[in-house]
């Protein structure tokens, strides 16, 4: 049984198959939200990763980071050459990769956490020597001189994580006293040479405790005046809330100032890297007030790629998001003010409110069951309640057995009447690895955002090359979660089931070129025009054997023809045009069938 499950007596993760209901019914567990109690603004403290960027710093593509409001990366060239690093005479390749990743991290707006132990070569490979062997620090001093000079030359501030997991023989195969000497020597050198560099440690393989290695470290750094700027440990697994409480207690008992910055710079063991557990860690890190960097369990080339297992690569080598990437994207979309939440033993939530919208990310991992989400004081939001009603949309973020996920799937979207300025959403949590989001909107707001997945190819409707100009021809492309594949369906007044379809990235409307009525007229983007029927599309439900409830044809209002992938092509970049709609019963119109997951 995992440590986390022991903490929570059976923590629930999960597929929340929504049984949307009001009034409430009995549930295995319940959590509550109170929008009348407000905290600060979101800082996305959970959105950091250890490794996951290519050796040259070029990949994955920018949007995989920026869409998540990326905050930090922790790296130092691990696994490049084996044996590699300074101790093996192969420092340069590891430094070159680190330098590239430092520069890319800075360009993406993140903070880089430097791992000098990986530059030294202590990355799990059995190396010949460690700093301070036989009391000789000469080579380590040369190493520090080189790394300090190289870091300075980048011109980018970094955090210096003095040594990773020094209580674990895999990374520090020497006595504790030798590590303490390394800590003090490095601390004093960096304070002299790089006085503004934040120093991080001990990056303990475990969680804070009231005895043992953790308190021995605290006693040493206090007695020798070498207290780190940021205390760090690894939650693999663990509960950030309980861990921070223990850290505060053990620091306070020694007169070390607290609260202070805490960095859980590896969180999530391999079995916890899924939407259910990922959302739970987000909620707990936010509740604890600790920064987090998600762990990376990959090896060799995969360590330096795939955003720490948040992405997969298809046969063409194209990155595509996993379900947990969409969890972080949903988290990044939570803006405004943080609301108060009350967890259950197995579940927690992160809730925010802004003008016209409120968002709840439900977190849980480890079991299944039923959960009631009680949402209180909805009247304390702004611009959401009208006539004592609110629109409640629930979306499921699937794990999909670790495969690519095109986007969250809407499970329920209803206008509900409040009782006492509150409502309850009941979730049937039957898959331990999925999770759910809840969005509150004004009852008059009927738009929705979605990807559109062509069912013959499983590729997404895509604004080609992220162009912003009028006339840009639309295509299908591998579903990768970027704004160029997100479409905002906005209802057309007086035309039931008909929408303008606006690209999130360009802000322009899906449009049939020249209002043409012939088969093959190009589907493009164009500046949105009021009343233009060639920019209006009616959703026609598609029914065929094995189809999904989210499957539709998009019928151009001016022509009565369908948005269609040319030649039924399954190739990436195949163009999209209009074509005569294939009627029900005359075949499966899969190249005209779009799965609108957000519908």
Backbone torsions as a table, in degrees:
resi	resn	phi	psi	omega
1	UNK	NA	137.1	-177.4
2	UNK	-71.9	156.2	176.0
3	UNK	-56.9	-42.0	-178.8
4	UNK	-61.5	-40.9	-179.6
5	UNK	-69.0	-31.8	174.7
6	UNK	-65.4	-39.8	177.4
7	UNK	-57.2	-43.5	-166.8
8	UNK	-108.6	12.1	177.2
9	UNK	53.5	44.5	176.4
10	UNK	101.7	63.4	-175.2
11	UNK	-65.9	135.4	-176.6
12	UNK	-93.8	135.9	174.5
13	UNK	-118.1	161.0	172.0
14	UNK	165.9	159.6	167.5
15	UNK	-68.5	110.5	178.2
16	UNK	-98.2	93.5	174.8
17	UNK	-78.6	113.3	-168.4
18	UNK	-79.4	125.1	163.2
19	UNK	-106.2	90.3	-173.7
20	UNK	-71.1	129.2	-177.6
21	UNK	-155.2	149.6	169.3
22	UNK	-152.3	124.9	9.3
23	UNK	-73.9	178.1	-174.6
24	UNK	-72.3	157.0	170.7
25	UNK	-124.9	170.8	179.9
26	UNK	-62.7	145.2	-179.1
27	UNK	-138.1	155.8	176.1
28	UNK	-60.2	-42.0	177.6
29	UNK	-143.6	162.4	177.5
30	UNK	-141.5	144.4	171.0
31	UNK	-121.8	161.2	-178.9
32	UNK	-137.0	151.6	178.0
33	UNK	-120.4	138.9	176.1
34	UNK	-127.4	104.9	-176.8
35	UNK	-77.8	-5.1	177.0
36	UNK	-83.4	-13.8	179.4
37	UNK	-108.2	111.2	-173.1
38	UNK	-109.8	143.9	174.2
39	UNK	-107.4	-146.8	179.9
40	UNK	-84.1	-165.7	177.4
41	UNK	-93.8	150.8	-178.3
42	UNK	-63.6	139.2	174.8
43	UNK	-117.6	-1.8	175.4
44	UNK	58.6	46.5	-174.4
45	UNK	-66.2	-16.0	179.8
46	UNK	-87.5	-6.1	-170.3
47	UNK	-92.2	62.5	173.3
48	UNK	-132.4	158.4	-176.1
49	UNK	-139.8	151.5	171.0
50	UNK	-97.8	121.6	-176.3
51	UNK	56.4	-157.8	-179.3
52	UNK	99.7	-0.8	178.6
53	UNK	-110.2	143.3	-176.7
54	UNK	-60.9	157.6	-175.9
55	UNK	-55.5	-37.4	179.8
56	UNK	-86.4	1.3	178.6
57	UNK	77.5	2.8	-172.7
58	UNK	-83.4	-25.8	-175.3
59	UNK	-131.4	167.6	-7.4
60	UNK	-65.0	173.7	-175.6
61	UNK	-59.4	153.4	-175.2
62	UNK	-51.7	-42.5	-171.0
63	UNK	-64.8	-25.4	178.3
64	UNK	-63.3	-26.0	175.6
65	UNK	-90.7	-53.5	-172.0
66	UNK	-66.7	-31.7	177.3
67	UNK	-64.0	-19.5	-179.0
68	UNK	-102.2	5.2	-175.3
69	UNK	52.9	51.9	-179.8
70	UNK	-48.7	133.1	-177.4
71	UNK	-114.1	-36.0	-171.9
72	UNK	-159.6	152.2	173.8
73	UNK	-135.4	145.0	-176.6
74	UNK	-125.2	120.3	-174.3
75	UNK	-164.2	169.3	178.3
76	UNK	-171.3	25.2	173.5
77	UNK	86.0	19.7	-177.8
78	UNK	-55.5	145.7	171.7
79	UNK	70.2	2.0	174.9
80	UNK	-85.0	116.1	-166.7
81	UNK	64.3	138.6	177.0
82	UNK	-139.5	111.4	-2.8
83	UNK	-73.4	151.2	-179.1
84	UNK	-137.5	-180.0	177.8
85	UNK	89.7	-178.9	-175.0
86	UNK	-55.4	-45.6	-173.6
87	UNK	-64.1	-21.7	-179.3
88	UNK	-107.3	7.9	-179.7
89	UNK	74.7	19.4	-179.0
90	UNK	-126.6	51.2	-178.3
91	UNK	-73.7	-37.7	-165.0
92	UNK	-61.4	-43.7	-178.1
93	UNK	-62.7	-42.2	179.6
94	UNK	-65.5	-39.7	178.1
95	UNK	-67.2	-41.9	-179.6
96	UNK	-58.5	-42.0	177.3
97	UNK	-65.1	-42.9	179.7
98	UNK	-62.1	-43.7	179.3
99	UNK	-60.6	-46.0	179.9
100	UNK	-61.0	-39.6	-178.4
101	UNK	-74.4	-33.3	173.6
102	UNK	-60.0	-48.2	-177.1
103	UNK	-65.6	-40.9	179.9
104	UNK	-68.1	-41.1	178.4
105	UNK	-59.0	-45.4	178.9
106	UNK	-62.5	-41.4	179.9
107	UNK	-63.6	-30.0	179.3
108	UNK	-86.1	-0.5	178.0
109	UNK	87.0	14.1	-178.2
110	UNK	-100.3	170.2	174.8
111	UNK	-101.3	136.3	-180.0
112	UNK	-100.2	129.7	176.8
113	UNK	-105.4	112.7	-173.7
114	UNK	-82.4	134.4	177.3
115	UNK	-110.1	87.0	-178.7
116	UNK	-66.9	-22.7	178.6
117	UNK	-62.5	-33.8	177.5
118	UNK	-71.5	-35.9	175.0
119	UNK	-65.6	-34.5	176.5
120	UNK	-67.1	-37.9	-179.1
121	UNK	119.6	6.2	-178.7
122	UNK	-90.6	65.0	-176.4
123	UNK	-111.6	27.8	178.7
124	UNK	104.9	-16.6	176.3
125	UNK	-78.8	140.4	-178.2
126	UNK	-69.7	96.9	-176.0
127	UNK	-90.1	164.9	-171.7
128	UNK	-81.4	-27.1	-176.8
129	UNK	-153.8	155.1	176.3
130	UNK	-119.2	159.3	177.1
131	UNK	-55.7	133.9	175.5
132	UNK	85.7	6.6	177.1
133	UNK	-57.0	133.8	179.8
134	UNK	58.4	27.4	177.9
135	UNK	73.7	9.5	-176.2
136	UNK	-101.1	114.7	-179.5
137	UNK	-106.3	6.3	-173.2
138	UNK	-58.4	-49.3	-177.1
139	UNK	-67.9	-36.7	178.8
140	UNK	-66.1	-37.8	177.0
141	UNK	-62.8	-39.1	176.3
142	UNK	-64.4	-40.3	177.7
143	UNK	-59.7	-48.1	179.1
144	UNK	-60.2	-41.7	178.9
145	UNK	-58.3	-43.6	-179.0
146	UNK	-67.3	-46.8	-177.0
147	UNK	-65.8	-42.4	178.1
148	UNK	-58.4	-45.0	179.6
149	UNK	-64.1	-41.5	-179.1
150	UNK	-66.9	-41.0	178.5
151	UNK	-64.8	-44.8	178.4
152	UNK	-57.8	-39.1	-177.0
153	UNK	-65.0	-22.7	177.5
154	UNK	-71.0	-26.3	-176.1
155	UNK	75.2	10.4	-176.4
156	UNK	-112.5	126.2	175.0
157	UNK	-65.4	141.7	176.3
158	UNK	-130.8	162.7	165.3
159	UNK	-94.2	139.8	-174.5
160	UNK	-108.1	106.5	179.9
161	UNK	-89.3	99.5	-161.5
162	UNK	-56.4	-43.7	175.8
163	UNK	-161.1	136.1	-175.8
164	UNK	-85.2	134.1	172.4
165	UNK	44.4	59.1	-177.2
166	UNK	-71.5	-8.2	175.3
167	UNK	-91.7	4.8	-177.6
168	UNK	-117.2	124.9	-176.6
169	UNK	-60.1	-22.0	178.6
170	UNK	-60.7	-30.7	-176.4
171	UNK	-116.4	-20.5	177.0
172	UNK	-141.4	90.5	-175.1
173	UNK	-93.8	53.3	-178.1
174	UNK	-147.2	169.3	-179.1
175	UNK	-63.1	155.6	178.1
176	UNK	-59.8	-38.6	-178.5
177	UNK	-60.9	-35.2	178.1
178	UNK	-69.4	-35.7	174.8
179	UNK	-65.6	-44.1	179.1
180	UNK	-58.9	-39.5	177.3
181	UNK	-64.0	-40.8	176.0
182	UNK	-61.1	-45.4	-179.2
183	UNK	-58.0	-50.1	-176.6
184	UNK	-64.4	-42.9	-177.8
185	UNK	-63.4	-45.7	-178.3
186	UNK	-68.2	-43.5	179.6
187	UNK	-56.5	-49.6	-176.7
188	UNK	-67.8	-36.2	178.8
189	UNK	-66.2	-45.0	-178.6
190	UNK	-69.2	-36.2	175.9
191	UNK	-62.1	-33.2	179.1
192	UNK	-77.6	-43.5	-172.0
193	UNK	-93.1	-30.0	-177.4
194	UNK	-136.9	67.2	-168.9
195	UNK	-62.6	-22.0	-179.1
196	UNK	-94.4	-1.9	-178.9
197	UNK	-74.5	121.7	176.7
198	UNK	-65.0	133.1	-179.5
199	UNK	-104.2	130.7	-172.0
200	UNK	-115.9	137.9	174.3
201	UNK	178.4	170.0	3.1
202	UNK	-90.7	7.6	-174.9
203	UNK	47.6	53.8	-173.8
204	UNK	-69.7	134.9	175.8
205	UNK	-80.4	81.1	-175.7
206	UNK	151.4	-169.7	-178.3
207	UNK	-120.8	157.5	-179.8
208	UNK	-54.1	141.3	179.9
209	UNK	-139.8	169.7	-177.1
210	UNK	-89.0	5.7	177.0
211	UNK	-158.1	-179.8	175.2
212	UNK	79.7	-152.5	-171.9
213	UNK	-57.1	-42.2	-176.4
214	UNK	-59.2	-49.5	-177.6
215	UNK	-73.3	-29.3	173.7
216	UNK	-62.2	-40.8	176.2
217	UNK	-62.9	-46.0	180.0
218	UNK	-59.9	-44.1	179.0
219	UNK	-59.6	-41.5	-177.5
220	UNK	-66.9	-50.0	-175.2
221	UNK	-67.3	-32.4	176.8
222	UNK	-68.7	-46.7	-177.0
223	UNK	-65.4	-30.3	-175.1
224	UNK	-105.2	8.7	176.3
225	UNK	57.2	44.2	179.4
226	UNK	-129.7	49.0	-177.5
227	UNK	-77.3	130.5	-179.2
228	UNK	-66.5	157.6	174.0
229	UNK	-71.6	-34.6	-177.1
230	UNK	-130.2	118.4	175.1
231	UNK	-81.7	138.9	-174.6
232	UNK	-136.6	151.3	174.3
233	UNK	-157.8	177.4	-175.1
234	UNK	-120.2	129.1	-177.9
235	UNK	-105.2	88.5	-170.6
236	UNK	-136.7	64.7	-2.3
237	UNK	-94.7	-174.9	177.0
238	UNK	175.8	176.1	178.5
239	UNK	-116.7	108.9	-177.8
240	UNK	-53.9	-34.0	-178.6
241	UNK	-66.0	-50.6	178.8
242	UNK	-64.3	-38.6	-177.8
243	UNK	-65.8	-41.4	178.2
244	UNK	-65.5	-38.7	177.5
245	UNK	-60.7	-42.2	178.4
246	UNK	-67.5	-40.4	177.4
247	UNK	-59.7	-46.8	178.7
248	UNK	-59.2	-43.0	-178.9
249	UNK	-64.3	-46.0	-176.2
250	UNK	-73.8	-32.8	174.1
251	UNK	-68.6	-44.3	-178.6
252	UNK	-61.2	-37.0	179.9
253	UNK	-64.6	-18.3	-179.0
254	UNK	-109.2	7.2	178.5
255	UNK	73.2	21.4	176.0
256	UNK	-89.6	126.8	-175.0
257	UNK	-56.5	135.1	178.0
258	UNK	-158.2	162.9	-4.7
259	UNK	-65.4	153.7	-178.7
260	UNK	-143.4	172.7	-179.9
261	UNK	-59.7	129.9	173.0
262	UNK	-116.6	139.2	-179.4
263	UNK	-129.3	108.0	174.2
264	UNK	-87.7	86.1	-164.7
265	UNK	-89.1	13.8	158.6
266	UNK	-151.2	117.5	175.2
267	UNK	-134.7	146.7	178.8
268	UNK	94.4	101.4	176.4
269	UNK	-74.2	172.2	-174.2
270	UNK	-55.0	-37.4	-179.7
271	UNK	-76.0	-5.7	-179.0
272	UNK	-106.6	8.5	-177.5
273	UNK	-96.7	80.5	-178.4
274	UNK	-157.2	167.6	-177.0
275	UNK	-58.2	-40.6	-178.0
276	UNK	-62.9	-51.9	-179.5
277	UNK	-71.4	-38.1	180.0
278	UNK	-60.0	-43.3	179.4
279	UNK	-67.9	-33.3	176.2
280	UNK	-63.4	-45.5	178.8
281	UNK	-62.9	-38.8	177.1
282	UNK	-58.1	-49.6	-178.8
283	UNK	-62.3	-40.3	-177.7
284	UNK	-73.0	-37.5	175.8
285	UNK	-63.6	-42.2	178.3
286	UNK	-64.1	-42.7	179.7
287	UNK	-64.9	-37.4	-177.9
288	UNK	-77.3	-21.3	-174.9
289	UNK	73.4	30.0	-179.6
290	UNK	-112.9	145.1	174.4
291	UNK	-81.7	147.1	-177.4
292	UNK	-130.0	144.6	169.4
293	UNK	-124.9	120.5	-174.8
294	UNK	-68.6	136.9	-177.0
295	UNK	-66.7	159.5	178.9
296	UNK	-131.0	117.7	-176.1
297	UNK	-105.7	13.6	-179.9
298	UNK	-79.2	170.9	177.6
299	UNK	-138.3	166.6	-179.5
300	UNK	46.7	-130.8	-173.3
301	UNK	-63.4	-27.4	-177.6
302	UNK	-72.6	-22.4	176.2
303	UNK	-61.2	-40.6	-177.6
304	UNK	-96.7	54.4	-179.0
305	UNK	-176.0	174.3	165.0
306	UNK	66.1	13.9	175.0
307	UNK	50.7	48.6	177.5
308	UNK	61.8	40.5	176.8
309	UNK	73.4	17.2	172.1
310	UNK	-85.4	-12.8	-178.7
311	UNK	-125.0	157.2	169.7
312	UNK	-122.7	163.9	175.8
313	UNK	-116.2	133.3	178.7
314	UNK	-83.0	-175.0	-176.0
315	UNK	-61.7	-24.7	178.8
316	UNK	-87.5	1.4	-179.1
317	UNK	82.8	6.7	-178.3
318	UNK	-81.0	130.7	175.6
319	UNK	-69.4	137.8	173.5
320	UNK	-135.8	146.9	-175.0
321	UNK	-77.4	144.4	167.2
322	UNK	-85.2	174.2	179.8
323	UNK	-59.2	-39.0	-176.4
324	UNK	-67.8	-29.4	173.9
325	UNK	-58.4	-41.1	179.4
326	UNK	-66.8	-28.3	173.5
327	UNK	-60.7	-48.5	-179.9
328	UNK	-66.5	-32.4	176.7
329	UNK	-66.9	-42.1	176.6
330	UNK	-62.2	-43.7	176.7
331	UNK	-57.6	-45.0	179.9
332	UNK	-63.7	-26.6	179.4
333	UNK	-80.3	-3.2	179.4
334	UNK	-86.6	111.8	-175.4
335	UNK	-124.7	172.6	177.3
336	UNK	97.2	-116.7	-174.2
337	UNK	-128.0	139.2	178.0
338	UNK	-75.9	134.1	178.5
339	UNK	-100.1	161.7	-179.8
340	UNK	-75.8	138.4	175.9
341	UNK	-130.7	148.1	175.2
342	UNK	-118.6	117.6	-175.9
343	UNK	-81.6	168.4	168.0
344	UNK	-104.7	178.5	177.6
345	UNK	-56.9	-33.2	-173.0
346	UNK	-110.3	-14.7	-173.5
347	UNK	-126.7	152.4	171.0
348	UNK	-143.1	174.4	-179.2
349	UNK	-150.3	155.3	171.9
350	UNK	-119.8	120.8	-173.7
351	UNK	-125.4	141.6	177.1
352	UNK	-137.9	158.1	175.3
353	UNK	-134.2	142.7	175.8
354	UNK	-142.4	171.6	180.0
355	UNK	-61.6	120.3	176.0
356	UNK	83.3	0.9	-179.7
357	UNK	-159.9	146.4	170.6
358	UNK	-136.2	143.1	-174.6
359	UNK	-129.4	141.7	177.3
360	UNK	-132.2	122.6	172.3
361	UNK	-100.5	116.6	-177.4
362	UNK	-90.0	129.7	-177.5
363	UNK	-119.8	137.6	175.0
364	UNK	-173.6	146.3	178.7
365	UNK	-155.0	139.0	171.6
366	UNK	123.3	-18.2	-179.5
367	UNK	-159.6	-176.9	176.8
368	UNK	-123.9	169.3	179.3
369	UNK	161.1	-159.6	178.1
370	UNK	-118.1	144.0	-179.7
371	UNK	-137.2	135.9	175.1
372	UNK	-103.8	123.1	177.4
373	UNK	-101.4	105.9	-179.7
374	UNK	-89.5	120.4	-176.5
375	UNK	-110.6	109.8	-173.6
376	UNK	-105.3	156.7	175.1
377	UNK	51.0	48.6	176.7
378	UNK	-65.1	-21.0	176.2
379	UNK	-65.8	-16.2	179.5
380	UNK	-83.5	-0.2	171.9
381	UNK	-84.9	173.9	-177.2
382	UNK	-117.7	121.1	173.2
383	UNK	75.2	19.6	-177.9
384	UNK	-106.6	-43.6	-176.0
385	UNK	-87.7	133.6	173.6
386	UNK	-143.3	128.5	-179.1
387	UNK	58.7	34.6	-179.0
388	UNK	61.7	25.6	178.4
389	UNK	-127.1	159.1	178.0
390	UNK	-149.3	147.6	173.5
391	UNK	-88.3	130.2	-179.3
392	UNK	-119.9	118.4	178.7
393	UNK	-115.9	129.7	178.8
394	UNK	-116.7	130.8	178.5
395	UNK	-124.4	142.7	176.8
396	UNK	-98.9	135.5	173.2
397	UNK	-108.5	108.1	-173.1
398	UNK	-84.9	154.2	173.8
399	UNK	-81.3	-38.1	178.8
400	UNK	55.5	39.2	178.1
401	UNK	54.6	30.8	177.8
402	UNK	82.8	5.6	178.8
403	UNK	-87.2	-179.5	179.0
404	UNK	-64.1	145.0	178.1
405	UNK	-127.6	123.9	-176.1
406	UNK	-71.8	-28.9	179.6
407	UNK	167.5	169.7	175.7
408	UNK	-63.5	150.0	-178.5
409	UNK	-112.6	127.2	178.3
410	UNK	-71.6	129.0	179.8
411	UNK	-103.0	-36.4	-178.9
412	UNK	-151.2	141.3	179.4
413	UNK	-148.7	100.5	-171.6
414	UNK	-141.1	153.9	169.0
415	UNK	-92.6	126.4	-177.6
416	UNK	-120.9	152.6	175.5
417	UNK	-93.6	130.9	-176.5
418	UNK	-79.1	153.3	172.6
419	UNK	-125.4	113.1	-177.0
420	UNK	63.9	37.0	-179.6
421	UNK	60.6	30.3	-176.7
422	UNK	-145.5	163.0	170.9
423	UNK	-151.3	165.0	178.0
424	UNK	-124.3	132.1	175.0
425	UNK	-107.7	123.2	-179.3
426	UNK	-100.6	128.5	-176.2
427	UNK	-116.8	126.3	172.6
428	UNK	-93.8	110.5	-168.5
429	UNK	-100.9	85.7	-169.2
430	UNK	-103.0	-10.6	176.7
431	UNK	-121.7	115.7	-170.0
432	UNK	-66.1	-9.8	-175.7
433	UNK	-107.9	-5.3	178.6
434	UNK	-92.9	171.0	172.4
435	UNK	-148.5	178.9	-176.4
436	UNK	-135.9	154.0	167.8
437	UNK	-119.1	151.4	176.1
438	UNK	-124.3	130.1	179.3
439	UNK	-122.4	130.9	176.2
440	UNK	-105.7	130.9	-176.7
441	UNK	-136.9	163.6	174.2
442	UNK	-61.7	146.4	-177.9
443	UNK	-63.3	-22.5	179.4
444	UNK	-83.0	-12.0	-178.0
445	UNK	-82.4	110.8	-175.8
446	UNK	-113.5	7.5	178.2
447	UNK	-75.5	162.7	174.5
448	UNK	-148.7	156.0	178.6
449	UNK	-114.3	140.6	-176.7
450	UNK	-159.3	161.1	160.1
451	UNK	-85.9	162.3	176.4
452	UNK	-127.1	109.3	-172.3
453	UNK	-102.2	117.9	177.1
454	UNK	-67.7	125.6	-170.2
455	UNK	-78.4	-15.7	176.8
456	UNK	-80.7	-26.2	-173.3
457	UNK	-119.0	-17.1	-174.3
458	UNK	61.3	28.5	173.2
459	UNK	-107.8	162.3	-171.3
460	UNK	-101.6	146.5	169.7
461	UNK	-62.3	127.4	-163.2
462	UNK	-139.3	135.5	174.1
463	UNK	-80.0	105.4	-168.1
464	UNK	-53.4	126.1	174.6
465	UNK	58.5	20.3	178.6
466	UNK	55.7	30.0	-179.4
467	UNK	-69.1	152.2	-179.5
468	UNK	-112.8	-2.1	-175.5
469	UNK	-82.9	153.2	172.1
470	UNK	-59.9	143.9	175.9
471	UNK	88.4	1.4	-179.8
472	UNK	-67.6	119.7	-178.2
473	UNK	-67.6	136.6	-179.4
474	UNK	-89.3	157.5	-174.5
475	UNK	-142.1	175.6	165.0
476	UNK	-103.2	147.5	179.3
477	UNK	-155.8	158.7	179.7
478	UNK	-49.1	134.4	-178.7
479	UNK	-68.9	115.4	-175.7
480	UNK	-128.2	4.5	169.4
481	UNK	82.3	2.2	-178.8
482	UNK	-77.1	165.9	-179.1
483	UNK	-59.9	-26.9	-179.6
484	UNK	-69.2	-10.4	177.3
485	UNK	-112.3	8.0	177.0
486	UNK	-103.7	131.2	-174.2
487	UNK	-123.9	130.2	179.3
488	UNK	-98.5	111.8	-179.6
489	UNK	-89.7	115.5	-175.8
490	UNK	-114.7	123.0	-174.3
491	UNK	-60.4	143.0	174.0
492	UNK	-92.5	123.9	-178.3
493	UNK	-59.5	133.3	175.4
494	UNK	78.9	7.0	-179.1
495	UNK	-134.5	89.3	-175.0
496	UNK	-57.4	134.4	176.9
497	UNK	73.9	11.8	-177.9
498	UNK	-115.9	140.8	-171.7
499	UNK	-139.5	151.0	157.6
500	UNK	-86.8	148.0	-172.2
501	UNK	-122.5	107.6	-169.2
502	UNK	-108.9	127.8	-179.7
503	UNK	-74.0	129.5	-177.7
504	UNK	-63.0	-35.1	-175.8
505	UNK	-77.8	-43.2	-174.6
506	UNK	-97.9	-21.8	-175.8
507	UNK	74.7	11.7	-178.4
508	UNK	-107.7	163.3	-171.3
509	UNK	-94.0	144.7	168.7
510	UNK	-64.1	135.4	-164.7
511	UNK	-150.7	139.4	172.1
512	UNK	-91.1	122.2	-172.2
513	UNK	-53.3	126.1	174.4
514	UNK	62.6	18.1	-175.5
515	UNK	53.8	32.3	-179.6
516	UNK	-65.0	150.0	179.5
517	UNK	-111.6	-1.9	-176.4
518	UNK	-83.7	152.1	169.8
519	UNK	-56.1	139.0	176.5
520	UNK	92.2	-3.6	176.2
521	UNK	-61.2	134.6	-173.3
522	UNK	-66.8	139.2	168.7
523	UNK	-95.8	122.2	-171.7
524	UNK	-134.7	-173.5	169.0
525	UNK	-111.3	151.7	-179.5
526	UNK	-155.0	153.9	173.7
527	UNK	-50.5	131.5	-177.0
528	UNK	-65.1	130.1	-176.9
529	UNK	-120.1	129.7	-179.9
530	UNK	-63.0	128.0	175.2
531	UNK	79.2	3.2	-178.6
532	UNK	-76.2	107.1	-175.3
533	UNK	-70.7	-17.8	174.3
534	UNK	-77.8	0.3	172.8
535	UNK	-114.1	16.2	-179.5
536	UNK	-120.3	133.8	-173.9
537	UNK	-131.9	129.8	178.1
538	UNK	-93.8	135.0	179.0
539	UNK	-85.8	118.7	178.3
540	UNK	-110.9	118.3	-177.9
541	UNK	-62.6	134.9	178.7
542	UNK	-103.6	132.0	175.0
543	UNK	-127.7	124.8	174.4
544	UNK	-157.3	169.9	-175.6
545	UNK	-59.1	122.9	175.0
546	UNK	82.9	9.0	-177.0
547	UNK	-78.7	175.7	-175.5
548	UNK	-112.4	154.9	-178.6
549	UNK	-67.0	-11.7	179.9
550	UNK	-96.7	12.0	-175.3
551	UNK	-91.8	129.5	-177.4
552	UNK	-142.6	154.5	159.7
553	UNK	-92.8	145.9	175.7
554	UNK	-104.9	106.7	-172.5
555	UNK	-102.2	117.8	178.9
556	UNK	-63.5	126.3	-173.1
557	UNK	-65.3	-35.1	-174.8
558	UNK	-74.7	-27.6	-172.5
559	UNK	-115.8	-19.0	-174.4
560	UNK	72.4	15.1	-178.5
561	UNK	-107.9	161.2	-169.7
562	UNK	-98.5	145.5	169.2
563	UNK	-68.4	125.1	-162.0
564	UNK	-142.4	139.4	173.6
565	UNK	-83.8	123.3	-173.4
566	UNK	-57.1	135.3	173.0
567	UNK	60.9	19.1	-177.8
568	UNK	53.3	32.9	-175.5
569	UNK	-67.8	143.0	173.7
570	UNK	-105.4	8.2	-177.7
571	UNK	-82.1	142.0	170.1
572	UNK	-59.7	143.4	-178.9
573	UNK	80.1	2.0	176.1
574	UNK	-59.4	136.3	-174.3
575	UNK	-78.3	159.0	-179.3
576	UNK	-112.7	136.5	177.7
577	UNK	-142.3	-175.1	172.3
578	UNK	-101.1	150.9	-179.6
579	UNK	-152.7	157.3	177.2
580	UNK	-52.5	130.1	-177.7
581	UNK	-68.5	137.7	175.3
582	UNK	-82.6	117.8	-176.5
583	UNK	-69.1	156.1	174.5
584	UNK	-57.3	140.2	178.6
585	UNK	88.6	-4.4	179.5
586	UNK	-115.7	39.5	179.7
587	UNK	110.4	170.7	178.0
588	UNK	-94.9	109.1	-174.3
589	UNK	-80.9	61.2	-168.3
590	UNK	-66.7	-31.1	177.6
591	UNK	-80.0	-1.0	171.3
592	UNK	-114.5	4.7	-178.0
593	UNK	-104.2	122.1	-177.1
594	UNK	-115.8	122.4	176.5
595	UNK	-84.1	109.5	-179.4
596	UNK	-95.4	89.2	-171.1
597	UNK	-63.2	-28.6	-178.5
598	UNK	-87.6	2.8	-178.4
599	UNK	-81.8	NA	NA
